[in-house]
Amino acid sequence: MLAASAVGVYLLVVAGATTSIADAVHACTTWPTCEGPILGDVGLAIAWTHRLLAAAVGALVVGAAVVGVRTGARRRVLGTLAVALVLYPVQIALGAFVALNGATAPFPGAHLATGMAIFAALVGALAWQLEAETGTDDETPVTETVEVPEIDDGPEGPPIGALSTRERITATAFAYFRLTKPRLMWLLCLVAAAGMALAAAHVAGPANPDLATSTILLTLGGGVLAIGASGTFNHVLERDIDKRMDRTSDRPIATHQLPVRNALAFGIALAVASLALFWQVNAIVAALGLAAILFYSVVYTLVLKPNTVQNTVIGGFAGSLPALIGWVAVTGSFDLPGLALAGIIFLWTPAHFYNLALAYKEDYARGGFPMMPVVRGETETRKHIVYYLGATLIAAGVMVSITSLGPLYTLTTALLGAVFLWAVVRLHRERTEQAAFRAFHASNAYLGALLIAIVVDALAI
């Protein structure tokens, strides 16, 4: 009931922030009912649907509170539910005022903020209720340090020199390809593409001359090379640790398929080529590209990842930079929608990666990394996944209110967000590696679909 209430409130909030609902305000200027026939009037139909859904969701929130009291839920669960119950009538009153007086400032903003506060309260209640129902005590004690075991140089695969010439060339080429971490490329390039499309629509619609083919190719090409360079440097710097972990023990440098000096030269070449392409777009894009490479390769890999449990959270900054690169490639400057898109990626990163950390908890412990499940335990990690998922959805909802994105984006963030939340709730119930991977893939599906929706909606504006 808490999960359904949260999803219902979120759907109401993001739908209420779209242009279609804003137009429906003019179609229905009475409250609580609308005057006139619904059939044939899209505005009236939307207004009626929104108000009926608000009533149904309100009843669901009240029902969740009643069940919480009757089943003896924790005080903080009941406290956050009480906040939601108090704010819900306020939200209704603000909606009524907007309907009767028009969408005049500051009431639409207050209406949105109150709805987001209700959603945040429900997400908090859900996280704490799941913690109470599924948490365990037999977990790793809280500590900021993890003892690093000795490197085990076990047997390696056949050296490339023992292969035929054709096999050696193919194996070497594939080894260099693996250094670039190609699985990261499609999503990060999609982030940059969403930033470019959003910027083009924000500045002057889809016909904006700044969104030229050359801009797209240079930005995405530079992005691919920058990601490849960052991945290569990561392979070089973590080559000894990679040998300790099952999921990374077959990497090209860890297995001596490639010499370190060759891999380092390859990474430098990719970085230089990336900056050369970015520079042809503009100087700010080149600076952001350099910052992305240095942050992931040096700050995240050498400083954050081996030293703090907050490595994943702070490391999300590297993943958010492609959004800014895409935006600045078109506009040449920073603006609120571009920063909001970067914020979505930043908040999504822990909700996404903590699932993988749960699945590979023992592996990360062998590598000596103080990941959240290793340091704080699995119960705390699952709770933080809910926190960051809620924060991601709030940021995605804010994007609706500050841009002209349409119903495709709204439906995507609501429906795929609900799927992501469902997978996380199942993760709490099942507490298995399979459930962690399911939530991991659900997070990928949510962000990928959201970015595609941004591109489609932005180009349609």
VMD Tcl script that draws the C-alpha trace (Angstrom):
set ca {
  {0.00 0.00 0.00}
  {2.87 2.38 0.72}
  {4.49 1.61 -2.63}
  {1.18 2.02 -4.48}
  {0.49 5.28 -2.64}
  {3.94 6.64 -3.55}
  {3.52 5.70 -7.22}
  {0.01 7.20 -7.30}
  {1.16 10.49 -5.78}
  {4.13 10.63 -8.17}
  {1.89 10.06 -11.18}
  {-0.41 12.85 -9.99}
  {2.47 15.26 -9.47}
  {4.30 14.72 -12.76}
  {1.05 14.61 -14.73}
  {-0.09 17.78 -13.01}
  {3.08 19.55 -14.10}
  {2.60 18.85 -17.80}
  {1.16 21.26 -20.31}
  {-1.94 19.11 -20.81}
  {-2.97 19.57 -17.18}
  {-2.16 23.27 -17.32}
  {-4.48 23.61 -20.32}
  {-7.12 21.60 -18.49}
  {-7.14 24.30 -15.80}
  {-8.63 26.67 -18.35}
  {-11.17 24.07 -19.45}
  {-12.45 23.48 -15.92}
  {-12.66 26.61 -13.75}
  {-14.98 25.13 -11.11}
  {-14.24 22.82 -8.20}
  {-14.63 20.03 -7.13}
  {-16.63 19.12 -10.24}
  {-16.39 20.41 -13.79}
  {-19.28 21.91 -15.70}
  {-20.05 20.74 -19.21}
  {-20.04 17.46 -21.15}
  {-16.88 15.38 -20.94}
  {-17.36 13.73 -24.31}
  {-15.72 15.77 -27.04}
  {-13.80 18.02 -24.61}
  {-10.28 16.73 -24.00}
  {-9.54 19.39 -21.38}
  {-12.55 18.45 -19.28}
  {-11.74 14.76 -19.59}
  {-8.17 15.37 -18.37}
  {-9.35 17.54 -15.48}
  {-11.93 14.95 -14.38}
  {-9.37 12.13 -14.60}
  {-6.86 14.07 -12.54}
  {-9.36 14.87 -9.78}
  {-10.79 11.36 -9.59}
  {-7.30 9.88 -9.46}
  {-6.40 12.34 -6.69}
  {-9.39 11.14 -4.67}
  {-8.47 7.47 -5.20}
  {-4.82 8.03 -4.24}
  {-5.91 10.01 -1.17}
  {-8.04 7.08 -0.07}
  {-5.07 4.77 -0.58}
  {-2.83 6.97 1.58}
  {-5.46 6.99 4.33}
  {-5.77 3.20 4.03}
  {-2.01 2.75 4.34}
  {-2.01 4.90 7.48}
  {-4.85 2.86 9.01}
  {-3.07 -0.41 8.27}
  {0.14 1.03 9.71}
  {-1.58 1.93 12.98}
  {-3.39 -1.41 13.24}
  {-0.26 -3.46 12.57}
  {1.94 -1.50 14.96}
  {4.31 0.08 12.44}
  {7.38 1.93 13.70}
  {6.96 5.46 14.99}
  {8.94 7.05 12.18}
  {6.84 5.19 9.62}
  {3.68 6.49 11.25}
  {5.26 9.94 11.60}
  {6.04 10.27 7.90}
  {2.58 8.93 7.06}
  {1.13 11.61 9.33}
  {3.09 14.23 7.38}
  {1.63 12.89 4.12}
  {-1.89 12.91 5.59}
  {-1.53 16.50 6.79}
  {-0.09 17.73 3.49}
  {-2.63 15.95 1.29}
  {-5.54 18.31 2.13}
  {-3.15 21.25 1.66}
  {-2.31 19.89 -1.78}
  {-6.01 19.58 -2.60}
  {-6.64 23.16 -1.44}
  {-3.80 24.47 -3.60}
  {-5.18 22.54 -6.57}
  {-8.63 23.99 -5.94}
  {-7.21 27.52 -5.77}
  {-5.37 27.03 -9.09}
  {-8.58 25.68 -10.67}
  {-10.69 28.61 -9.46}
  {-8.19 31.43 -9.97}
  {-5.96 30.22 -12.78}
  {-2.33 29.17 -12.77}
  {-0.99 32.37 -11.25}
  {2.29 32.43 -9.35}
  {3.25 31.25 -6.77}
  {0.49 28.67 -6.36}
  {1.46 26.21 -9.16}
  {4.98 26.04 -7.70}
  {3.62 25.51 -4.20}
  {1.26 22.86 -5.56}
  {4.19 20.98 -7.12}
  {6.42 21.35 -4.05}
  {3.71 20.06 -1.72}
  {3.12 17.06 -3.96}
  {6.84 16.27 -3.99}
  {6.91 16.56 -0.18}
  {4.05 14.05 0.09}
  {5.89 11.71 -2.27}
  {9.12 12.04 -0.27}
  {7.26 11.26 2.97}
  {5.74 8.12 1.46}
  {9.10 6.97 0.10}
  {10.65 7.46 3.54}
  {7.86 5.48 5.15}
  {8.29 2.72 2.58}
  {12.06 2.53 3.12}
  {11.71 2.28 6.90}
  {8.86 -0.22 6.72}
  {10.86 -2.47 4.39}
  {13.85 -2.15 6.70}
  {11.70 -3.24 9.66}
  {10.20 -6.19 7.79}
  {13.27 -7.51 5.97}
  {16.34 -6.28 7.89}
  {18.75 -8.70 9.53}
  {21.28 -8.28 12.32}
  {23.97 -10.74 11.18}
  {25.78 -8.37 8.82}
  {29.21 -6.83 8.50}
  {29.94 -4.40 11.39}
  {30.15 -0.72 10.53}
  {33.73 0.23 9.69}
  {35.36 2.58 7.24}
  {38.33 0.31 6.56}
  {38.51 -3.03 4.83}
  {41.55 -5.28 5.08}
  {43.03 -5.91 1.65}
  {44.13 -9.52 1.12}
  {47.34 -10.46 -0.60}
  {47.32 -10.70 -4.38}
  {46.87 -14.24 -5.59}
  {48.67 -14.62 -8.91}
  {46.85 -17.73 -10.00}
  {47.20 -19.50 -13.32}
  {46.55 -17.39 -16.37}
  {45.16 -18.17 -19.79}
  {47.37 -18.93 -22.79}
  {49.61 -15.99 -23.77}
  {48.74 -14.18 -26.97}
  {52.12 -15.14 -28.41}
  {51.11 -18.82 -28.41}
  {48.24 -18.14 -30.83}
  {48.30 -18.01 -34.61}
  {48.86 -14.65 -36.31}
  {45.18 -14.19 -37.11}
  {44.08 -15.25 -33.63}
  {46.72 -12.98 -32.08}
  {45.53 -9.93 -34.03}
  {41.88 -10.64 -33.20}
  {42.61 -11.28 -29.52}
  {44.75 -8.16 -29.23}
  {42.16 -5.96 -30.90}
  {39.41 -7.34 -28.66}
  {41.60 -6.80 -25.58}
  {42.03 -3.11 -26.47}
  {38.30 -2.90 -27.13}
  {37.57 -4.29 -23.64}
  {39.82 -1.65 -22.10}
  {37.34 1.02 -23.22}
  {34.46 -0.45 -21.16}
  {32.06 -0.46 -24.13}
  {29.02 -1.39 -22.02}
  {29.17 2.06 -20.43}
  {29.29 3.88 -23.75}
  {25.73 3.47 -24.98}
  {24.15 4.84 -21.82}
  {26.56 7.75 -21.35}
  {26.28 8.71 -25.03}
  {22.51 8.59 -24.64}
  {22.89 10.98 -21.68}
  {24.82 13.40 -23.87}
  {22.29 13.02 -26.69}
  {19.46 13.84 -24.28}
  {21.38 16.91 -23.14}
  {21.80 18.10 -26.74}
  {18.16 17.49 -27.68}
  {16.91 19.21 -24.54}
  {19.18 22.19 -25.14}
  {18.11 22.54 -28.76}
  {14.44 22.54 -27.78}
  {15.08 24.95 -24.91}
  {16.91 27.48 -27.08}
  {14.92 27.59 -30.28}
  {13.05 24.37 -31.01}
  {14.23 21.42 -33.10}
  {15.30 23.64 -36.00}
  {18.02 25.30 -33.92}
  {21.05 25.59 -36.24}
  {23.40 24.87 -33.32}
  {22.17 21.26 -33.34}
  {24.01 20.57 -36.55}
  {25.17 17.15 -37.65}
  {28.77 18.16 -37.00}
  {27.94 19.13 -33.40}
  {26.25 15.79 -32.78}
  {29.07 13.75 -34.32}
  {31.87 15.68 -32.63}
  {30.17 15.57 -29.23}
  {29.26 11.89 -29.32}
  {32.57 10.95 -30.93}
  {34.48 12.83 -28.28}
  {32.31 11.21 -25.65}
  {33.03 7.69 -26.88}
  {36.78 8.39 -26.87}
  {36.63 10.02 -23.41}
  {34.78 7.02 -21.98}
  {37.31 4.71 -23.61}
  {40.22 6.68 -22.16}
  {38.68 6.70 -18.67}
  {38.01 2.97 -18.82}
  {41.55 2.26 -20.00}
  {43.12 4.28 -17.19}
  {40.84 2.47 -14.73}
  {42.08 -0.89 -16.03}
  {45.70 0.25 -15.66}
  {45.33 1.65 -12.16}
  {43.31 -1.28 -10.77}
  {45.23 -4.09 -12.50}
  {46.50 -5.61 -9.23}
  {43.13 -5.35 -7.48}
  {41.39 -6.84 -10.52}
  {43.25 -10.10 -9.90}
  {41.55 -10.48 -6.51}
  {38.00 -10.15 -7.83}
  {36.16 -12.82 -9.79}
  {34.25 -10.33 -11.97}
  {37.45 -8.52 -13.04}
  {40.11 -11.23 -12.91}
  {39.88 -11.82 -16.67}
  {40.52 -8.23 -17.68}
  {43.23 -7.78 -20.34}
  {45.88 -6.14 -18.14}
  {45.19 -8.33 -15.11}
  {45.78 -11.42 -17.29}
  {48.83 -9.84 -19.01}
  {47.22 -9.93 -22.43}
  {48.44 -6.36 -22.89}
  {51.52 -4.64 -21.45}
  {50.82 -1.78 -19.05}
  {52.87 0.70 -21.09}
  {50.89 -0.11 -24.25}
  {47.57 0.26 -22.44}
  {48.69 3.56 -20.92}
  {49.74 4.87 -24.33}
  {46.39 3.74 -25.75}
  {44.50 5.60 -23.01}
  {46.52 8.78 -23.54}
  {45.89 8.60 -27.29}
  {42.15 8.22 -26.72}
  {42.14 11.14 -24.27}
  {44.01 13.43 -26.66}
  {41.75 12.49 -29.58}
  {38.70 13.05 -27.38}
  {39.80 16.53 -26.34}
  {40.65 17.38 -29.96}
  {37.07 16.57 -30.99}
  {35.56 18.36 -28.01}
  {37.68 21.46 -28.71}
  {36.11 21.74 -32.16}
  {32.71 22.06 -30.44}
  {33.76 24.71 -27.91}
  {36.29 25.26 -25.13}
  {33.83 24.59 -22.30}
  {32.96 21.17 -23.73}
  {36.69 20.37 -23.93}
  {37.15 21.45 -20.29}
  {34.22 19.30 -19.18}
  {35.59 16.35 -21.15}
  {38.97 16.69 -19.48}
  {37.27 16.99 -16.09}
  {35.29 13.80 -16.75}
  {38.42 11.82 -17.66}
  {40.42 13.10 -14.69}
  {37.58 12.70 -12.20}
  {36.83 9.08 -13.13}
  {40.45 8.03 -13.63}
  {42.09 9.83 -10.71}
  {39.55 11.13 -8.18}
  {37.14 8.19 -8.31}
  {39.54 5.32 -9.03}
  {42.45 6.35 -6.77}
  {40.83 8.48 -4.05}
  {37.14 7.69 -3.61}
  {36.69 4.05 -4.53}
  {39.31 2.54 -2.16}
  {38.84 4.98 0.72}
  {35.23 5.92 1.43}
  {31.86 4.21 1.63}
  {30.43 7.22 -0.21}
  {32.48 6.41 -3.32}
  {29.44 5.54 -5.41}
  {27.51 8.66 -4.39}
  {30.32 11.14 -5.06}
  {31.42 9.16 -8.10}
  {28.03 9.87 -9.67}
  {29.47 13.26 -10.63}
  {31.48 11.57 -13.40}
  {28.35 10.02 -14.88}
  {26.47 13.33 -14.75}
  {29.07 15.25 -16.77}
  {27.93 13.91 -20.19}
  {24.57 15.65 -19.60}
  {26.37 18.97 -19.16}
  {28.63 18.24 -22.13}
  {25.60 17.65 -24.36}
  {23.87 20.81 -23.11}
  {26.94 23.06 -23.45}
  {27.73 21.65 -26.89}
  {24.52 23.29 -28.13}
  {24.18 26.37 -25.95}
  {27.77 27.21 -25.05}
  {26.73 27.87 -21.45}
  {25.09 26.31 -18.40}
  {21.38 26.55 -17.64}
  {18.86 25.06 -15.22}
  {17.45 22.24 -17.43}
  {20.95 20.96 -18.21}
  {21.86 21.01 -14.53}
  {18.59 19.24 -13.70}
  {19.38 16.46 -16.18}
  {22.82 16.08 -14.63}
  {21.15 15.94 -11.22}
  {18.93 13.06 -12.34}
  {22.00 11.06 -13.42}
  {23.86 11.92 -10.20}
  {21.01 10.72 -7.97}
  {20.25 7.68 -10.14}
  {23.84 6.36 -9.87}
  {23.65 5.05 -6.26}
  {20.14 3.66 -6.80}
  {21.57 1.82 -9.80}
  {25.02 0.74 -8.66}
  {24.17 -0.32 -5.10}
  {22.28 -3.25 -6.65}
  {25.47 -4.40 -8.34}
  {27.39 -3.88 -5.10}
  {24.90 -6.18 -3.35}
  {25.32 -8.87 -6.01}
  {29.13 -8.68 -5.82}
  {29.48 -7.93 -2.10}
  {32.04 -10.67 -1.41}
  {33.96 -9.79 -4.55}
  {34.29 -6.15 -3.51}
  {35.40 -7.26 -0.05}
  {38.16 -9.35 -1.64}
  {39.20 -6.31 -3.65}
  {39.41 -4.21 -0.50}
  {36.77 -1.69 -1.58}
  {34.60 -0.18 1.20}
  {31.37 -0.49 -0.74}
  {28.11 0.17 1.10}
  {27.11 -3.54 1.55}
  {30.60 -4.42 2.81}
  {30.86 -1.53 5.27}
  {27.28 -0.83 6.33}
  {25.57 -4.12 5.56}
  {22.94 -5.25 3.07}
  {19.93 -3.92 5.01}
  {21.33 -0.38 5.04}
  {22.25 -0.64 1.36}
  {18.74 -1.71 0.35}
  {17.30 1.18 2.35}
  {19.59 3.65 0.59}
  {18.50 2.28 -2.77}
  {14.94 3.33 -1.90}
  {16.15 6.75 -0.75}
  {18.06 7.46 -3.95}
  {15.33 6.02 -6.16}
  {12.88 8.44 -4.54}
  {15.33 11.33 -5.00}
  {15.81 10.36 -8.66}
  {12.08 10.39 -9.29}
  {11.74 13.77 -7.59}
  {14.49 15.20 -9.80}
  {12.78 13.73 -12.87}
  {9.54 15.36 -11.72}
  {11.26 18.74 -11.34}
  {12.42 18.38 -14.94}
  {8.77 18.32 -16.03}
  {8.08 21.65 -14.34}
  {11.06 23.55 -15.78}
  {10.88 22.28 -19.38}
  {8.25 21.73 -22.04}
  {8.66 17.95 -22.13}
  {5.40 16.24 -22.99}
  {3.32 13.21 -22.03}
  {5.82 10.61 -23.28}
  {8.38 11.75 -20.71}
  {5.73 11.94 -18.00}
  {4.42 8.44 -18.65}
  {7.95 7.05 -18.92}
  {9.17 8.37 -15.58}
  {5.94 7.31 -13.84}
  {5.55 3.82 -15.35}
  {9.22 2.81 -15.55}
  {9.79 4.39 -12.15}
  {7.04 2.13 -10.81}
  {8.74 -0.90 -12.39}
  {12.06 0.13 -10.82}
  {10.36 0.51 -7.42}
  {8.67 -2.88 -7.81}
  {12.05 -4.50 -8.48}
  {13.54 -2.81 -5.40}
  {10.65 -3.96 -3.19}
  {11.19 -7.50 -4.48}
  {14.89 -7.12 -3.67}
  {13.95 -6.38 -0.06}
  {11.65 -9.41 0.06}
  {13.92 -11.94 -1.66}
  {17.39 -10.66 -0.68}
  {19.12 -12.74 -3.35}
  {21.74 -12.13 -6.00}
  {19.09 -12.70 -8.67}
  {16.87 -10.03 -7.14}
  {19.80 -7.60 -7.02}
  {20.50 -8.14 -10.71}
  {16.79 -7.70 -11.48}
  {16.78 -4.32 -9.74}
  {20.05 -3.43 -11.51}
  {18.53 -4.13 -14.92}
  {15.33 -2.29 -13.95}
  {17.42 0.77 -13.15}
  {19.09 0.57 -16.57}
  {15.70 0.24 -18.25}
  {14.33 3.25 -16.35}
  {17.17 5.60 -17.25}
  {17.51 4.38 -20.83}
  {13.79 4.80 -21.50}
  {13.75 8.18 -19.74}
  {16.61 9.50 -21.88}
  {14.96 8.27 -25.08}
  {11.73 9.95 -23.99}
  {13.63 13.21 -23.45}
  {15.11 13.03 -26.95}
  {11.76 12.23 -28.58}
  {9.77 14.80 -26.61}
  {12.41 17.50 -27.01}
  {12.68 17.08 -30.77}
  {8.87 17.12 -31.02}
  {8.57 20.49 -29.24}
}
mol new
graphics top color blue
foreach p $ca { graphics top sphere $p radius 0.5 }
foreach p [lrange $ca 0 end-1] q [lrange $ca 1 end] { graphics top cylinder $p $q radius 0.2 }
display resetview
